[in-house]
């Protein structure tokens, strides 16, 4: 069975947050122990944020994200 077929969001070990070019979308990458299995989630903000104000660590522990295999 392929690793991604049994992977679940509970297997995420590290989350990296990236502010998209539009300044309103936060993309979260959830990395698992298997380098071939990564999840992604995104959030659209109500207003634009500049790179200097973007606090990456604040986004890593959000509950109830809808993770998708990437």
MDAnalysis code that builds the backbone (N, CA, C; Angstrom):
import MDAnalysis as mda
import numpy as np

u = mda.Universe.empty(210, n_residues=70, atom_resindex=np.repeat(np.arange(70), 3), trajectory=True)
u.add_TopologyAttr("name", ["N", "CA", "C"] * 70)
u.add_TopologyAttr("resid", np.arange(1, 71))
u.add_TopologyAttr("resname", ["UNK", "UNK", "UNK", "UNK", "UNK", "UNK", "UNK", "UNK", "UNK", "UNK", "UNK", "UNK", "UNK", "UNK", "UNK", "UNK", "UNK", "UNK", "UNK", "UNK", "UNK", "UNK", "UNK", "UNK", "UNK", "UNK", "UNK", "UNK", "UNK", "UNK", "UNK", "UNK", "UNK", "UNK", "UNK", "UNK", "UNK", "UNK", "UNK", "UNK", "UNK", "UNK", "UNK", "UNK", "UNK", "UNK", "UNK", "UNK", "UNK", "UNK", "UNK", "UNK", "UNK", "UNK", "UNK", "UNK", "UNK", "UNK", "UNK", "UNK", "UNK", "UNK", "UNK", "UNK", "UNK", "UNK", "UNK", "UNK", "UNK", "UNK"])
u.atoms.positions = np.array([
    [0.848, -1.171, 0.000],
    [0.000, 0.000, 0.000],
    [0.903, 1.247, 0.000],
    [0.537, 2.231, -0.782],
    [1.312, 3.461, -0.868],
    [1.149, 4.279, 0.412],
    [2.222, 4.983, 0.855],
    [2.167, 5.733, 2.122],
    [1.045, 6.759, 2.191],
    [0.787, 7.441, 1.078],
    [-0.238, 8.481, 1.119],
    [-1.638, 7.904, 1.298],
    [-1.809, 6.617, 1.029],
    [-3.120, 6.005, 1.174],
    [-3.490, 5.799, 2.643],
    [-2.515, 5.729, 3.507],
    [-2.784, 5.517, 4.923],
    [-2.471, 6.755, 5.768],
    [-1.965, 7.789, 5.143],
    [-1.600, 9.000, 5.879],
    [-2.848, 9.755, 6.315],
    [-2.782, 10.313, 7.509],
    [-3.868, 11.135, 8.034],
    [-3.261, 12.424, 8.586],
    [-4.053, 13.469, 8.747],
    [-3.523, 14.707, 9.321],
    [-2.894, 14.514, 10.708],
    [-3.297, 13.470, 11.416],
    [-2.706, 13.206, 12.731],
    [-1.231, 12.832, 12.627],
    [-0.779, 12.475, 11.435],
    [0.633, 12.108, 11.246],
    [1.524, 13.321, 10.970],
    [0.953, 14.516, 10.963],
    [1.740, 15.738, 10.732],
    [2.651, 15.982, 11.919],
    [3.927, 16.194, 11.627],
    [4.924, 16.445, 12.671],
    [5.389, 17.889, 12.709],
    [5.320, 18.577, 11.575],
    [5.789, 19.957, 11.504],
    [4.889, 20.727, 10.554],
    [4.588, 21.977, 10.917],
    [3.763, 22.827, 10.067],
    [4.553, 24.081, 9.712],
    [4.588, 24.384, 8.419],
    [5.218, 25.611, 7.936],
    [4.129, 26.500, 7.349],
    [4.127, 27.770, 7.734],
    [3.134, 28.729, 7.243],
    [3.803, 29.681, 6.262],
    [3.092, 29.966, 5.167],
    [3.603, 30.858, 4.130],
    [2.502, 31.852, 3.785],
    [2.858, 33.122, 3.712],
    [1.922, 34.152, 3.276],
    [1.998, 34.225, 1.754],
    [0.868, 34.043, 1.084],
    [0.833, 34.070, -0.375],
    [1.066, 35.488, -0.893],
    [1.338, 35.588, -2.184],
    [1.631, 36.882, -2.807],
    [0.500, 37.887, -2.666],
    [-0.726, 37.416, -2.561],
    [-1.856, 38.341, -2.441],
    [-1.924, 39.020, -1.072],
    [-1.134, 38.527, -0.096],
    [-1.115, 39.127, 1.236],
    [-2.332, 38.813, 2.073],
    [-3.239, 38.002, 1.531],
    [-4.473, 37.670, 2.249],
    [-4.645, 36.176, 2.475],
    [-3.819, 35.380, 1.856],
    [-3.961, 33.931, 1.976],
    [-2.763, 33.352, 2.707],
    [-3.042, 32.562, 3.734],
    [-1.999, 31.842, 4.460],
    [-2.083, 30.389, 4.018],
    [-0.966, 29.856, 3.548],
    [-0.899, 28.454, 3.139],
    [-0.068, 27.723, 4.178],
    [-0.612, 26.623, 4.681],
    [0.073, 25.828, 5.701],
    [0.447, 24.478, 5.098],
    [1.706, 24.098, 5.287],
    [2.192, 22.812, 4.807],
    [2.451, 21.934, 6.022],
    [1.790, 20.800, 6.076],
    [1.947, 19.858, 7.177],
    [2.835, 18.709, 6.741],
    [4.033, 18.645, 7.307],
    [5.017, 17.624, 6.927],
    [4.908, 16.423, 7.860],
    [5.006, 15.241, 7.285],
    [4.974, 13.998, 8.044],
    [6.367, 13.386, 8.071],
    [6.515, 12.282, 8.768],
    [7.804, 11.589, 8.819],
    [8.203, 11.079, 7.440],
    [7.250, 10.822, 6.580],
    [7.520, 10.374, 5.215],
    [7.668, 11.607, 4.333],
    [8.840, 11.836, 3.797],
    [9.074, 13.041, 2.996],
    [8.212, 13.097, 1.729],
    [7.607, 11.987, 1.354],
    [6.732, 11.955, 0.181],
    [5.282, 12.285, 0.510],
    [4.979, 12.488, 1.791],
    [3.604, 12.770, 2.202],
    [3.558, 14.129, 2.906],
    [2.903, 15.078, 2.254],
    [2.737, 16.415, 2.804],
    [1.273, 16.808, 2.669],
    [0.756, 17.442, 3.687],
    [-0.611, 17.950, 3.662],
    [-0.561, 19.460, 3.475],
    [-1.651, 20.032, 2.990],
    [-1.739, 21.480, 2.839],
    [-3.117, 21.951, 3.291],
    [-3.141, 23.156, 3.835],
    [-4.390, 23.817, 4.219],
    [-4.206, 25.299, 3.926],
    [-5.294, 26.012, 3.776],
    [-5.178, 27.451, 3.537],
    [-6.284, 28.195, 4.270],
    [-5.995, 29.448, 4.533],
    [-6.931, 30.339, 5.218],
    [-6.892, 31.674, 4.492],
    [-8.050, 32.242, 4.201],
    [-8.122, 33.564, 3.589],
    [-8.410, 34.563, 4.701],
    [-7.574, 35.571, 4.785],
    [-7.700, 36.599, 5.822],
    [-8.672, 37.696, 5.380],
    [-9.292, 38.384, 6.329],
    [-10.246, 39.442, 5.973],
    [-9.571, 40.702, 5.428],
    [-8.271, 40.859, 5.691],
    [-7.557, 42.024, 5.165],
    [-6.130, 41.626, 4.815],
    [-5.491, 42.457, 4.043],
    [-4.127, 42.197, 3.598],
    [-3.135, 42.350, 4.755],
    [-2.097, 41.487, 4.755],
    [-1.037, 41.526, 5.759],
    [0.282, 41.646, 5.014],
    [1.182, 42.488, 5.507],
    [2.484, 42.561, 4.839],
    [3.444, 41.546, 5.462],
    [4.488, 41.213, 4.738],
    [5.446, 40.196, 5.190],
    [6.037, 40.510, 6.562],
    [6.295, 41.766, 6.832],
    [6.913, 42.148, 8.104],
    [5.982, 41.889, 9.295],
    [4.679, 41.943, 9.067],
    [3.699, 41.732, 10.139],
    [3.258, 40.279, 10.271],
    [3.658, 39.450, 9.326],
    [3.223, 38.057, 9.307],
    [4.008, 37.247, 10.335],
    [3.296, 36.717, 11.329],
    [3.921, 35.938, 12.399],
    [3.728, 34.454, 12.102],
    [4.718, 33.837, 11.491],
    [4.608, 32.441, 11.046],
    [4.269, 31.473, 12.172],
    [4.851, 31.656, 13.327],
    [4.644, 30.711, 14.424],
    [3.213, 30.708, 14.942],
    [2.510, 31.810, 14.796],
    [1.137, 31.905, 15.297],
    [0.177, 30.987, 14.549],
    [0.516, 30.597, 13.348],
    [-0.386, 29.814, 12.508],
    [-0.220, 28.315, 12.680],
    [0.789, 27.879, 13.369],
    [1.124, 26.457, 13.428],
    [0.203, 25.615, 14.299],
    [-0.563, 26.228, 15.157],
    [-1.382, 25.457, 16.097],
    [-2.879, 25.696, 15.939],
    [-3.305, 26.160, 14.797],
    [-4.727, 26.406, 14.593],
    [-5.514, 25.097, 14.609],
    [-6.601, 25.062, 15.340],
    [-7.434, 23.850, 15.347],
    [-8.354, 23.816, 14.131],
    [-8.894, 22.682, 13.850],
    [-9.951, 22.514, 12.854],
    [-9.588, 22.957, 11.444],
    [-8.347, 22.743, 11.049],
    [-7.972, 23.035, 9.667],
    [-8.405, 21.868, 8.784],
    [-8.757, 22.172, 7.576],
    [-9.128, 21.135, 6.623],
    [-7.884, 20.789, 5.797],
    [-7.184, 19.763, 6.212],
    [-5.935, 19.351, 5.559],
    [-6.222, 18.489, 4.335],
    [-5.433, 18.701, 3.297],
    [-5.539, 17.927, 2.065],
    [-4.166, 17.401, 1.694],
    [-4.110, 16.187, 1.173],
    [-2.838, 15.658, 0.677],
    [-2.411, 16.486, -0.525],
    [-1.139, 16.734, -0.575],
    [-0.613, 17.568, -1.651],
    [0.203, 16.733, -2.581],
])
